[in-house]
């Protein structure tokens, strides 16, 4: 992970010396909604997902380098909380530290599409059922994740940007229960999160070559 960060930093320094570039740093916040998809290859009966979408929050720093009029790259370290709700099985509250790298393409002067990857480390997983909560981190199937991301951003002005972002977890987070056609809880099933977030970033230009 250190090698990836160092490589990105060196590339940013290289591009910063090219004419017409612009380097900004920023601070952002996001409200997200997380849902789960489930996989249970050992269960033959049809089952449904009892988990409902939950709302979480995240905060991130950012370093953005606009390479030219059409291309921009972003490096964003951050913290996030993902939540889901369920009255059948336990609700979940997952806390992560994140580092994302995106490449964006401007469709016009203000709108840009971004795609990239995000490394996430599970700090804590809290499980809540019938009003009782407990630390479920030890039972997580994975704690390290590298997930693809996609987003669309709109630059309100040079200091303010809003975005809509999608994150898709490639590895399962934990095992849970599901419902069969008769409403009975079956399991275990592997749970894979996916998240949609709406956020805002405040940017401050620190370097712009003449």
VMD Tcl script that draws the C-alpha trace (Angstrom):
set ca {
  {0.00 0.00 0.00}
  {2.91 2.36 0.76}
  {4.34 1.69 -2.71}
  {1.02 2.59 -4.36}
  {0.77 5.84 -2.39}
  {4.38 6.76 -3.21}
  {3.83 6.08 -6.92}
  {0.73 8.28 -7.00}
  {2.60 11.06 -5.19}
  {5.52 10.92 -7.67}
  {3.11 11.04 -10.62}
  {1.36 14.05 -9.09}
  {4.69 15.86 -8.76}
  {5.56 15.03 -12.35}
  {2.29 16.33 -13.75}
  {2.40 19.45 -11.57}
  {5.30 20.79 -13.65}
  {3.46 20.50 -16.94}
  {2.04 23.79 -18.26}
  {-1.62 24.50 -17.58}
  {-1.90 22.22 -14.56}
  {-3.75 23.07 -11.35}
  {-3.29 21.45 -7.94}
  {-5.93 21.77 -5.21}
  {-6.45 20.34 -1.75}
  {-9.84 19.97 -0.11}
  {-12.10 18.62 2.59}
  {-15.32 16.75 1.86}
  {-18.34 15.14 3.46}
  {-20.77 12.52 2.19}
  {-24.09 10.93 3.14}
  {-24.32 7.33 1.95}
  {-26.86 4.57 1.65}
  {-25.65 0.98 1.89}
  {-27.39 -2.17 0.69}
  {-26.25 -5.80 0.75}
  {-26.25 -8.46 -1.91}
  {-26.06 -12.03 -0.64}
  {-24.49 -15.23 -1.91}
  {-25.01 -18.73 -0.50}
  {-23.77 -21.44 -2.89}
  {-24.56 -24.19 -0.36}
  {-28.23 -23.27 0.07}
  {-30.47 -24.76 -2.63}
  {-33.73 -23.08 -1.57}
  {-34.64 -19.63 -2.88}
  {-34.04 -16.91 -0.32}
  {-34.42 -13.15 -0.01}
  {-32.39 -10.43 1.67}
  {-33.84 -9.25 5.02}
  {-31.51 -6.25 5.26}
  {-32.89 -2.81 4.45}
  {-30.83 0.15 3.33}
  {-29.26 2.25 6.07}
  {-27.79 5.73 6.01}
  {-24.19 6.45 6.96}
  {-21.71 9.30 6.73}
  {-18.12 9.81 5.63}
  {-15.46 12.51 5.60}
  {-12.40 12.78 3.39}
  {-9.45 14.94 2.52}
  {-8.50 15.36 -1.13}
  {-5.64 16.31 -3.41}
  {-6.82 17.03 -6.96}
  {-4.59 17.64 -9.95}
  {-6.21 18.95 -13.12}
  {-3.89 17.69 -15.84}
  {-5.53 19.61 -18.67}
  {-8.97 20.92 -19.63}
  {-10.37 17.39 -19.91}
  {-8.57 15.27 -17.30}
  {-8.25 15.40 -13.51}
  {-6.93 12.95 -10.91}
  {-7.94 12.70 -7.24}
  {-6.30 11.15 -4.18}
  {-8.65 10.99 -1.18}
  {-7.93 9.57 2.30}
  {-10.98 9.34 4.55}
  {-13.20 7.73 7.16}
  {-16.62 6.21 6.54}
  {-19.50 4.61 8.42}
  {-21.83 2.22 6.59}
  {-25.13 1.08 8.10}
  {-27.92 -1.39 7.31}
  {-31.15 -2.19 9.18}
  {-32.97 -5.46 9.75}
  {-35.77 -6.63 12.04}
  {-35.16 -10.29 11.15}
  {-31.42 -10.57 11.74}
  {-29.03 -8.07 13.30}
  {-28.46 -4.55 11.93}
  {-24.88 -3.61 11.14}
  {-22.70 -0.54 11.64}
  {-19.31 -0.77 9.89}
  {-16.49 1.79 10.29}
  {-13.70 2.01 7.68}
  {-10.57 3.97 6.90}
  {-10.24 4.56 3.15}
  {-7.81 5.68 0.47}
  {-9.22 6.24 -3.02}
  {-7.63 7.12 -6.33}
  {-9.84 8.41 -9.18}
  {-9.29 9.59 -12.74}
  {-11.89 12.03 -14.04}
  {-12.87 13.17 -17.53}
  {-14.68 16.49 -18.09}
  {-17.78 16.28 -20.27}
  {-17.95 20.08 -20.25}
  {-16.52 22.89 -18.17}
  {-18.14 21.72 -14.92}
  {-19.27 18.08 -15.14}
  {-16.77 15.24 -14.94}
  {-17.09 11.45 -14.79}
  {-14.69 9.63 -12.47}
  {-13.61 6.04 -12.08}
  {-11.04 4.44 -9.83}
  {-10.32 2.16 -6.91}
  {-10.66 2.51 -3.16}
  {-8.73 0.63 -0.49}
  {-10.82 0.18 2.66}
  {-9.82 -1.25 6.03}
  {-12.55 -2.39 8.42}
  {-11.91 -0.75 11.79}
  {-14.98 -2.00 13.61}
  {-18.19 -3.91 12.89}
  {-21.04 -3.44 15.37}
  {-24.03 -5.79 15.37}
  {-27.37 -4.75 16.91}
  {-30.38 -7.02 17.50}
  {-33.45 -6.30 19.65}
  {-31.80 -3.29 21.23}
  {-28.55 -5.04 22.16}
  {-25.26 -4.16 20.49}
  {-21.93 -5.97 20.39}
  {-18.57 -5.82 18.67}
  {-18.75 -8.19 15.68}
  {-15.36 -7.26 14.17}
  {-13.73 -10.58 15.08}
  {-16.36 -12.42 12.99}
  {-15.84 -10.35 9.83}
  {-14.88 -12.50 6.85}
  {-12.54 -9.83 5.50}
  {-11.05 -6.58 6.81}
  {-9.06 -5.44 3.76}
  {-10.94 -4.43 0.62}
  {-9.98 -3.02 -2.79}
  {-13.20 -1.86 -4.43}
  {-14.00 -0.25 -7.80}
  {-15.71 3.14 -7.66}
  {-17.56 5.36 -10.13}
  {-18.88 8.88 -9.68}
  {-20.17 11.97 -11.43}
  {-19.15 15.41 -10.14}
  {-20.30 18.97 -10.76}
  {-18.06 21.96 -10.05}
  {-20.33 24.67 -8.69}
  {-17.32 26.98 -8.72}
  {-13.56 26.54 -8.41}
  {-13.85 26.01 -4.63}
  {-17.00 23.88 -4.37}
  {-17.88 20.52 -5.96}
  {-20.80 18.12 -5.44}
  {-20.83 14.46 -6.44}
  {-22.80 11.23 -6.67}
  {-20.63 8.15 -6.04}
  {-21.03 4.36 -6.25}
  {-18.79 1.81 -4.45}
  {-18.97 -1.93 -5.15}
  {-17.41 -4.37 -2.65}
  {-15.76 -7.32 -4.39}
  {-15.29 -9.36 -1.17}
  {-17.85 -10.38 1.44}
  {-17.91 -8.54 4.75}
  {-19.60 -11.07 7.06}
  {-22.07 -13.99 7.21}
  {-25.74 -13.34 7.91}
  {-29.15 -14.93 7.75}
  {-31.69 -14.75 4.91}
  {-35.36 -15.59 4.43}
  {-36.71 -18.55 2.47}
  {-40.08 -18.57 0.69}
  {-41.84 -19.55 3.93}
  {-40.33 -16.67 5.88}
  {-37.90 -18.83 7.82}
  {-34.36 -17.67 8.51}
  {-31.76 -19.70 6.61}
  {-28.02 -19.35 6.46}
  {-25.28 -18.63 6.67}
  {-25.08 -16.43 3.59}
  {-22.14 -14.21 2.58}
  {-22.88 -10.48 2.53}
  {-21.37 -8.07 -0.02}
  {-22.08 -4.34 0.47}
  {-22.60 -1.75 -2.23}
  {-22.95 1.93 -1.45}
  {-24.34 5.06 -3.11}
  {-23.23 8.41 -1.67}
  {-24.04 12.08 -2.22}
  {-21.38 14.52 -1.09}
  {-19.70 17.89 -1.29}
  {-16.01 18.87 -1.35}
  {-14.54 22.27 -0.53}
  {-11.37 22.85 -2.59}
  {-8.52 25.33 -2.18}
  {-6.18 25.97 -5.09}
  {-2.54 25.84 -4.00}
  {-0.65 25.65 -7.29}
  {-1.37 26.94 -10.79}
  {1.47 27.38 -13.27}
  {1.41 30.39 -15.56}
}
mol new
graphics top color blue
foreach p $ca { graphics top sphere $p radius 0.5 }
foreach p [lrange $ca 0 end-1] q [lrange $ca 1 end] { graphics top cylinder $p $q radius 0.2 }
display resetview
